[in-house]
């Protein structure tokens, strides 16, 4: 029998490294919550078609996010009572969608995609930054954690941190954690000393934070306790919109309904407001009198995926399923479904038994359905077991 996670004596204790391969961590972690997640995913994998298991397992090892999302969708539609065919053939394309689902006389192709709301350059920078943090975590210090207060990369190189580590270890040896704890109680982070370091590749400011008495003689194996505050402009609308359009145009015209499923894992796509800005159009506030701005009205630009620049769009797409699901939040994950009012092939969303949104008499209407904990039969506090 093919299993997704192989038994191993090589275990990982505690949290993962910043650049840790996700599959490797889930396979080797000895944390109780990860064990619960691992067993759940393994149970799902057991129900996956035997002929597809090796290919899916290989993809889990390379890109766990996308492979997990497909397995999640397979399990969800299975629990909803659908018969599922993986990678069905199409009449007008050599490409194959992820699934064909069938139930109660309805059919639909289903295509899955993960959206990170970052460009390839931004993701490359994220990996470089994570590797930088992982290298700093190799510092050997007792009694302290580290707060990265400021960080600025000057080049695109992966910088060496050997000299920085030596400086951190040397500076922390001079500190008395009891005195520093007292100063922090009065001044907060202003009471922390600053360790500055700069070379041709980066500059950084680090603050040592004293640990509790019981931990002061234990080597801190993951000393970075606080990372720089990450800020960004805008939302994830454009990335989400681009992901939908790419999938919409992948197969050309199809003769049955077509549902696109996007897992919005990026930090910019926060909630339903961001999602609906991509689906229905950006929110705008309009008013006619500068003296009565408070009497303005909210409306939407015509830049959504279904209606854009005065034209109906993506008529080959029946609807969009947007989720924000991770292995750790499965039963409480948010999802939103939107019917394309201009779709050529209409999908009977009522038979999905999911919460969905439609246009009814020019008004957007939400229709109730089941939440993921009910569908998957997983309690929301599942990791508290």
C-alpha positions in Angstrom: 0.0 0.0 0.0 1.4 3.4 -1.0 1.5 5.8 1.9 2.0 9.6 1.6 4.3 9.9 4.6 7.1 7.4 5.1 8.2 6.2 8.5 11.5 7.7 9.6 13.8 7.7 12.6 15.0 11.2 11.7 12.7 13.6 13.6 12.4 17.3 13.9 11.7 18.9 17.3 10.0 22.2 17.6 9.1 24.6 14.8 10.4 24.4 11.2 13.2 26.4 9.7 12.0 29.4 7.7 13.1 27.7 4.4 12.3 24.2 5.5 10.7 22.0 2.8 7.1 21.7 4.0 6.6 18.0 3.2 9.9 17.2 4.9 8.8 19.0 8.1 5.3 17.4 8.2 6.9 14.0 7.7 9.5 14.3 10.4 8.0 16.6 13.0 7.3 15.0 16.4 4.9 17.8 17.5 1.5 16.5 18.6 -0.5 19.0 16.4 1.6 18.1 13.4 1.0 14.4 14.1 -2.8 15.0 14.1 -2.5 17.0 10.8 -0.3 14.3 9.3 -2.8 11.5 10.1 -5.7 13.5 8.6 -3.8 14.1 5.4 -2.7 10.5 5.3 -6.4 9.3 5.7 -7.4 11.5 2.8 -4.5 10.1 0.7 -5.7 6.6 1.4 -9.0 7.4 -0.4 -7.2 8.9 -3.4 -7.3 6.7 -6.6 -4.4 4.2 -6.5 -3.4 5.0 -10.1 -2.7 8.7 -9.1 -1.0 8.2 -5.8 2.6 8.1 -6.9 2.3 11.2 -9.0 0.5 13.1 -6.2 3.1 12.0 -3.6 5.9 13.2 -5.8 4.2 16.6 -6.1 3.8 16.8 -2.3 7.6 16.5 -2.0 8.2 19.3 -4.5 5.3 21.6 -3.9 3.2 20.7 -0.9 1.0 23.8 -1.1 -0.5 22.9 -4.5 -0.6 19.1 -3.9 -2.3 19.6 -0.6 -4.9 21.9 -2.1 -5.8 19.3 -4.8 -6.1 16.6 -2.2 -8.2 18.9 0.0 -10.6 19.6 -2.9 -10.8 16.0 -3.8 -11.8 15.1 -0.2 -14.2 18.0 0.0 -16.1 17.1 -3.2 -16.0 13.4 -2.2 -17.6 14.3 1.2 -20.2 16.3 -0.7 -21.2 13.2 -2.6 -19.6 13.7 -5.9 -18.1 11.1 -8.2 -14.6 12.5 -9.2 -12.6 11.7 -12.3 -9.0 12.9 -12.1 -7.4 14.7 -15.1 -10.3 14.1 -17.6 -9.7 14.4 -21.3 -11.1 17.3 -23.3 -12.4 17.4 -26.9 -10.7 20.7 -27.9 -7.5 20.6 -25.9 -4.6 18.3 -25.0 -4.5 19.9 -21.6 -6.4 18.3 -18.8 -8.2 20.0 -15.9 -7.6 18.6 -12.4 -11.1 17.0 -11.9 -14.4 16.2 -13.4 -17.1 16.1 -10.7 -20.6 14.6 -11.1 -23.6 14.3 -8.9 -27.4 14.4 -9.3 -27.3 15.0 -13.0 -24.7 17.9 -12.9 -21.2 17.9 -14.1 -18.4 20.4 -13.8 -14.7 20.6 -14.6 -12.7 21.8 -11.6 -9.3 23.5 -11.8 -7.1 24.2 -8.7 -4.5 26.9 -8.3 -2.5 28.4 -5.4 -2.2 32.2 -5.3 0.6 33.8 -3.2 0.0 37.4 -4.4 3.8 37.8 -5.0 5.9 38.0 -8.1 8.6 35.5 -8.9 11.2 38.2 -7.9 9.4 38.7 -4.6 9.2 35.0 -3.8 13.0 34.7 -4.6 13.7 37.5 -2.2 11.5 35.8 0.4 13.5 32.6 0.1 16.8 34.5 0.4 15.5 36.3 3.5 14.3 33.1 5.1 17.7 31.5 4.4 19.3 34.5 6.1 17.2 34.0 9.2 17.9 30.3 9.2 21.6 30.9 9.1 21.4 33.4 12.0 19.4 30.8 14.0 22.7 28.8 14.1 24.1 31.2 16.7 24.8 29.6 20.0 23.4 31.6 22.9 22.0 30.8 26.3 19.3 32.7 28.2 18.3 35.1 25.4 16.2 35.2 22.3 16.7 37.7 19.5 14.5 40.5 18.1 15.4 41.5 14.6 14.5 45.2 14.9 15.8 46.4 11.5 17.1 44.7 8.4 18.1 46.1 5.0 19.6 44.1 2.2 22.0 46.1 -0.1 22.6 43.4 -2.8 20.9 40.4 -4.3 23.6 38.1 -2.9 22.9 35.5 -0.2 25.0 37.2 2.5 27.3 35.4 4.8 26.5 35.7 8.5 29.6 34.2 10.1 31.0 37.5 11.4 27.5 38.6 12.6 27.1 35.4 14.6 30.5 35.9 16.2 29.5 39.4 17.2 26.1 38.3 18.6 27.7 35.6 20.7 30.4 38.0 21.9 28.0 40.8 22.8 25.5 38.6 24.6 28.3 37.1 26.8 28.6 40.6 28.3 25.0 40.9 29.3 23.3 40.1 32.7 19.8 38.8 31.9 18.5 39.8 35.4 19.6 43.4 35.0 18.2 43.5 31.4 14.9 42.0 32.5 14.5 44.8 35.1 15.3 47.5 32.5 12.8 46.0 30.1 10.1 46.0 32.7 10.5 49.8 32.9 11.4 50.8 29.4 10.2 47.9 27.2 12.3 47.4 24.0 13.9 50.8 24.7 15.6 49.1 27.6 17.3 46.5 25.3 20.8 47.0 24.1 21.3 47.1 20.3 23.7 45.0 18.4 24.5 46.7 15.1 26.3 45.1 12.2 26.9 46.2 8.6 28.9 45.1 5.6 28.6 45.5 1.8 25.6 43.1 1.6 23.3 44.1 4.5 22.8 46.1 7.7 21.0 44.9 10.7 19.9 45.9 14.2 19.3 43.1 16.7 18.1 43.3 20.3 18.7 40.5 22.8 15.6 39.6 24.9 16.2 37.8 28.2 14.4 34.5 28.8 12.8 33.2 32.0 15.0 32.0 34.8 14.2 28.3 34.0 15.5 28.7 30.4 18.6 30.7 31.0 21.0 27.7 31.1 19.5 26.0 28.0 20.8 26.5 24.5 18.2 28.3 22.4 17.9 26.2 19.2 15.7 28.8 17.5 16.9 32.1 19.0 15.1 34.5 16.6 11.9 35.2 18.6 10.7 38.4 16.7 11.1 39.3 13.1 11.0 42.7 11.4 7.4 44.0 10.9 6.4 43.4 7.4 4.5 46.1 5.6 3.1 46.3 2.1 0.9 48.5 0.0 -2.4 47.5 -1.5 -4.2 44.2 -1.4 -4.1 40.9 -3.2 -6.8 41.8 -5.8 -4.4 41.9 -8.8 -2.7 38.6 -8.0 -6.0 36.9 -7.4 -7.5 38.4 -10.6 -4.5 37.3 -12.7 -4.6 33.7 -11.3 -8.3 33.4 -12.2 -7.8 34.8 -15.7 -4.8 32.4 -16.4 -6.9 29.4 -15.4 -10.0 30.7 -17.3 -8.1 30.8 -20.6 -6.3 27.5 -20.1 -8.8 25.2 -21.9 -10.7 27.5 -24.2 -14.4 26.7 -24.7 -15.8 23.8 -22.8 -19.2 22.1 -23.2 -20.0 21.7 -19.5 -19.7 24.0 -16.4 -16.2 25.0 -15.3 -15.3 25.9 -11.7 -12.0 27.5 -10.9 -10.7 27.0 -7.3 -8.1 29.4 -6.0 -6.3 29.0 -2.6 -5.3 32.5 -1.7 -2.3 31.9 0.6 -0.8 35.4 0.3 -0.8 37.8 3.2 -2.3 40.6 1.1 -5.6 38.8 0.5 -7.0 39.0 4.0 -10.8 38.5 3.8 -14.0 38.6 1.8 -13.6 42.3 1.0 -10.3 41.7 -0.9 -11.8 38.7 -2.7 -14.9 40.5 -3.8 -12.8 43.4 -5.1 -11.3 40.9 -7.6 -14.6 39.2 -8.4 -17.1 42.1 -8.6 -14.7 45.1 -9.0 -12.8 47.5 -6.8 -14.7 49.5 -4.2 -15.0 53.2 -4.7 -16.6 56.1 -2.7 -18.3 58.8 -4.7 -19.8 62.1 -3.7 -21.0 65.2 -5.5 -20.5 67.9 -2.9 -17.3 68.5 -1.1 -19.2 70.1 1.8 -21.2 66.9 2.3 -18.7 64.1 1.8 -20.4 62.0 4.4 -23.4 61.7 2.2 -21.5 59.8 -0.6 -22.2 56.3 -1.7 -20.1 53.1 -2.1 -20.1 51.5 -5.5 -17.7 49.3 -7.6 -15.4 49.9 -10.5 -16.0 47.8 -13.6 -12.6 46.0 -13.2 -13.9 42.6 -11.9 -13.2 39.3 -13.5 -16.8 38.8 -14.7 -17.4 42.3 -15.9 -14.6 44.5 -17.0 -14.4 47.8 -18.9 -18.1 47.5 -19.8 -17.9 44.0 -21.2 -18.8 40.5 -20.0 -15.8 38.4 -19.3 -14.8 34.8 -18.8 -18.1 33.5 -20.0 -16.6 30.0 -20.3 -16.2 30.0 -16.4 -19.3 29.0 -14.4 -18.0 30.2 -11.0 -15.0 30.9 -8.7 -14.3 29.1 -5.5 -11.8 31.1 -3.3 -10.4 29.6 -0.1 -7.7 30.4 2.4 -7.0 26.9 3.7 -3.7 25.5 5.2 -3.1 22.1 6.6 -3.4 23.6 10.1 -6.8 25.4 9.7 -8.8 23.0 7.6 -12.1 22.9 9.7 -12.2 26.6 10.3 -10.8 27.8 6.9 -12.8 30.5 5.1 -14.1 30.0 1.6 -16.2 32.0 -0.8 -18.0 30.9 -4.0 -19.2 33.3 -6.8 -21.5 32.4 -9.7 -20.6 34.0 -13.0 -23.9 35.7 -14.1 -22.7 35.7 -17.7 -21.6 32.0 -17.9 -22.5 30.1 -21.0 -22.6 26.8 -19.1 -24.6 27.4 -15.9 -23.7 25.3 -12.8 -26.4 24.4 -10.3 -24.7 25.8 -7.2 -27.5 24.8 -5.0 -26.6 21.1 -5.5 -23.0 21.8 -4.3 -24.4 22.4 -0.8 -21.7 25.1 -0.3 -22.1 28.7 0.7 -22.2 30.7 -2.5 -22.9 34.2 -3.8 -25.1 35.0 -6.9 -26.6 38.0 -8.6 -30.3 38.1 -8.2 -32.3 41.0 -9.6 -29.1 43.0 -9.8 -28.4 42.5 -6.1 -25.6 40.3 -4.7 -27.1 37.6 -2.6 -25.4 35.1 -0.3 -26.9 31.6 -0.1 -26.2 29.5 2.9 -24.5 26.1 2.9 -22.2 23.9 5.0 -19.0 25.0 6.6 -15.8 22.9 6.1 -15.9 21.4 9.6 -19.4 20.0 8.8 -18.4 18.8 5.4 -15.2 17.1 6.4 -16.4 16.0 9.9 -13.5 17.6 11.6 -14.1 19.6 14.9 -12.8 23.1 14.8 -10.7 22.5 17.9 -9.2 19.4 16.3 -5.6 20.2 17.3 -6.5 20.5 21.0 -6.9 16.7 21.2 
